[in-house]
């Protein structure tokens, strides 16, 4: 008998908000989910996805103080950093790493390792956490990381190696991004990124929308 998987159970997930300076100011990388996707169809989102079991085997270390803040809600911050880097690579073809070899990479990481790169989380900044409310077809405990595009190895406009999960991958001026068809939480994260870009956020804390129960709660992770 095949195992039944509860698709509404809360799964850990990680997302990267990649930021670069463009002719019109700061821009973020976004793509559109398919019209038939079970979760957030047609919406523009940042690259990201669920934590895989093999992400814990990847040689990467999340920097402090972000590591300590993530550890308040997860036993393995490094695995979440690895998941964010892997998901961005799979969905966009962009690689955040440094030259180096590693032996016996997990199958999900073999293509990354074949480029002679080791994943590097030094440029990741933990900026947001959100748990999907009850009643949705998929639920995630998502950590959002901000990263400067300078941490990417290769051409920032080459998405030829991306999988088909996101279409219309492009750099969106931060001033225009909130006009897209966005999930509510993506709008909120974009506002946080805008605050960071203009120096108006609180760098000593991280916003957390906790919808793990039927009652929404907002607090900050110190």
Secondary structure, DSSP 8 states (H G I E B T S, - for coil): ------TTSEEEEEEEEEEEEETTEEEEEEEEE-TT-SSSTT-EE-SEEE--GGGGGS-----TTHHHHHTTT-S-HHHHHHHHHHHHHHHH--EEEEE---SS--GGGHHHHHTTEEE--TT-EEEEEEE--TTSSSEEEEEEEEEEGGGEES-TT--TT--SSEEEEEEEETTTGGGS-B-HHHHHHHHHHHHHHTT-S-TT-EEEEE-SSSS-EEEEE-
